[in-house]
Amino acid sequence: MTARRFASAPWLMVLASFLFATMGVCVKLASAQYDAGEIVFYRGLTGATLMLLFARWKHGTVATKVPAMHFWRSLSGVIALSLWFYALGKLPLATAMTLNYMSSVWMALFLIGGAVMLGSAKVDGRLIGTVLLGFGGVALILRPTIEEQQLWYGLMGLLSGMISATAYLQVTALGRAGEPEYRIVFYFSIGGICAGFLTTMFSGELHSHTWSGVGLLLAVGLLATVAQLMMTRAYSTGRTLVNASLQYLGIAFSFVYGVLLFADKITWMALAGMFLIVGAGLSATLLRSRNAAPADTANAPLES
């Protein structure tokens, strides 16, 4: 009974959010020894290896009939992930996490843009309000918590959330095409290996390893992969709005980690901004879920 309860969607979402926040800590610590491209490379290598083993355990295969769909999903996903890791190294942990969670608000903005381009006579005013609320939260967060030299990293974190929104839509399309989650994560990991390798070769910087560095890189890959599988399972079996609500616990976990481990200074304006973004994200999810299937995996975070 207890094991069954902990395997339920809400508990899976809580645990996945905690693992993602813990992964963020590992990325931030690893950033002191490695560039973002290197972290993405080793995260992809760990993820691909685990997914190959997982596919074999499930008696499945990573062979796919839709390679083009995986390519575009991996391209957008890896770009978003790289930008997020880049921002994580320089920003307060909770700030970087919150900017990445702006993806739901970006998706609402995409819906508005699509309605305008298609000449729809009616644009949902609630979606417009949601977008304005989310960007109001961004303004509150960036202004007090990011120093002038950190503004660039803040913009990269914001951009990662925007690109993540497109990746979520592609994940949904892959799910509807019948692709299992381990195959989606596998090709995403392969994309990370390629992007990380090219970035590292282009920069010409390949850092030597230490035992602590290797441990952090392995932790990033393991935490991200396990959390992704748990979150995908939660979204496939639970209610979208409940999962989306619990997903934002990742911001709370990151806030605690940031204060305790990195002495991050969070002002009342930053906290207000976080609450606005969480409220905007939940509102956008609610509005979308009324017009989508209950098991819509488009709301699941990229980390993916």
N, C-alpha and C positions, 0 to 999 in steps of 0.2 A: 504493500500500500504506500509506504513512504517513498520507495524507489519510483513508483508510478507517479506520485505527486511531483517529485523533483524532475521528472521527465516531461512534465506538462509544459505547454507553450510559455506561460508567464515566467516560470522558474528558469526555463532555457533562455528567455530574453534577459532576465536579470543577470544571470551568469555570463552571458555573452557580452553584455554591456560592461560588466566588471572586467572581463578579460581584454576587451578592446581598450579600456582606460589603462589597464596595466601594461598593455602593449605600447600605448603612448608614452608611458614612463620609460620603457626600455628603449624606444626610438630616441627619446630626448637624451638619455644617457649615452646611447651609442653614437649620437651626433657629435660628441666630444672626440671620438676616435675615427669616425668614418663620415664620408660625404653621403648625401641623400641617395645618389645613384648606387653607391655600394650597398647601402641598407636595402634598397629596393631589389637589387640583384640577389642578395642572400635570402631575403624574405621570399622571393620567387622560387629560388632553388629549394628551400625547405618545403614550401607549399606544394610544388610540383612533385617532389619525392613522396610526400605524405599522400597526395591524391592518387598517385600511381599505386601505392600500397593499398589505399582504401578501395580503389576500383577493383583490384585483384581480390580483396577480401569479400567484396560484394558480388564477385563473379561477373563484373561488368567490363567495359572497355572504354578507352579514351578516344577511340576512333569516332569521327563525327561526319555527318552528311552536310553540315552547314558551316564549313570553315570560314566563309566570308563573314558570317554573323559573329563568330568568335573573334575574328580579327578586329572588327570595329569595336566590339565590346572591350576587348583587351586594350586596344589603343587608347580609348577614352578613359578606361579605368586606371591604366598604368600612369597616364599623364596626371590624373587627379591624385592618385596615391603619391606620386613623386613630389608634387607641389605641397601636399599635406605634410609629408615627412620633412621637406625643406622648411616649412613654416614651423613645424614642431620643434626644430632645433633651436629656434631663436625667440619664440613667443612663450608667454605663460601657458602652461599645459591646458587649463580650462578654456582660455581664449582660443587657442588653435582648434580644440575639440569643438567648440561652439560654432566657429566659422565653417567647419566642415559639415556640421549638422544643418547648415542653411539650405541643404539640397532640396528639402521639401518646399521651401519658399521659392526656390528657383523653378521647381517644377510647376508651381502655381503660376509663376510669371510666364513660363512657356505656354501654358494653357491659354492665358490671356492673349499672348502674341499670336498663337495659332488661330484663335477665334477672330482676331482682327484681320489677319491675312486672308482667312477664308470668307471674310465679309459677313460674319455672323451679326445679326441685328441685335443680339443680346449678349453682353458680357457680364458675367456674374460679379456684381459689386462686392460680394463677400470675398471673392478671390483677390480683388484689387485691395481691399482692406487688409487682407492677410499679408500681401506683399509689402504694403506700406508699413505694417506693424513689424515685419521681419527686418526691413532695412532701417527702421527706427532703432531696433535693438542693435544692429551693426554699428550705427553711428555712436550709440552710447558706449559700446565695447571698445571700439577703435580709439575714440577720443581720449579716455582717461588711462587706458592700460597699455597703450602702445606708444613708446617714445618715438621721436622723429626718425631716428635711424632704424626703427623697427617697422615703419610704415610699409615698406616694400614687402616684408614677410607677411604682414597682415593682409595685404592685397593678394598675395599668392595663396594664403589660406582661404580667402573668400573665393578666389577663382577655382580652387580645388572643389569647393562645394558645388559650384555651378556646373563644372564638368562631370562631377559625380551624378548629378541629376540626369544627364544624358546616358550615363552608364547604367543607371537603374532601369531606364526604359528599355535598354538593350537586353538586360538580364531578364526582364519580363517577357520580351519577345522570344528569347532562347528557351525559357520555361514552357511557353506555349508551343514551341516547336518540338517539345518532347525531350529536351536535353536535361539530364540529371544534374543535380547541384555539383557533384564532384567533378564532372566534366567541365562545367563552366568555370569552377575555381582552378582546375588544372590549366586550362588555356590562358586564364588570367595570370597565373603564376609563370607560365612560359613567356608571356608578354613582359612580365617583370624582369625575368632573366635577360631577355634581349635588350630591353630599354636600359637596365642597369649596366649591362656590359658595354653598350655603345656609349653611354654617358661617361662611364669611367675611362674608357679608352680615349674619348674625345678630350676629357679634362687632363688626362695623363697622370692622374693621381691615384695610386693604388696603395693603400695604407697597410702596413704590416699588422699582424694579429697579435693580440695578447689573450690570455685565458679569459679575462673578464670581457674582452671584446667579442670573442667567439661565443661566450655564454649569452651575451645580450643579443647577438644576431640570431642564435638558435631560438631564444625566447620570443623574439619578434615574430619569427616564422611560425612557431608552434602555437603561440597565443592567437595570432591572426587567423590561422587555418581552423583551429578548433572553434573559435568564436564565430567564424563565418558559417561553419556547418551547423552550429547550435542555433544561430539566428535564422538561417534558411529554414531549418526544421520548424522553428517557432512560427515563422510567417506562413508556412505551408499547412500548419495544423491549428493555429490560433486565430484570434480576431485581429484584424489589421489595426484598428484604433488602440486596442489594449497594448498590442506589441509596440506600436509607435510611441505610446505614452511611456512604457517601461524602457524603451530604447534611450530616452533622454536622461535616464539615470547615469549614463556614461559621462554626461557633463558634471553631475554631482560627484561621481567618483573621481573625476579628473580634478575637480576643484579641491577636494580633500588631499589628493596626492600632491597637487601643486603647492598647497600651503605647507604641508608637513615635510615634503622632501626637497622642494626647491625654493621655499620661502617666497612664493609668488604673492605679490600685493594685489589684492582684488578690492576695488572701491565699490561703494554703493551704486555708482552709476553702471559699473560693469555688471554687477549682480542684476540690476534692473534690465540691462540689455539682454542678459542671458534669459531672464524670465520672458521678455518680449519675444525672443527668437523661439523659445520652447512653445509659447502660446501660438505663435504664427505657424510653426511646424505642425502642431497638433490640429489646428484649424484647417490647414491645407490638406492634411491627411484625411480628416473627417469629410471635407467637401469632395475629395477625390474618391473616397471609399464608397460614397453613396452612388457613384456611377461606375464602380469597378467590382470585380469579384472579390469575395472576402479574403482569399488567399493571395492577394496581390503582392508579389515579392518586390515590386518596384520601390517599396518603402524601406526595404532592408538596406543598411549602410553598405557602402562599397567594400569596406574592409572585409572588407572584403579583402 
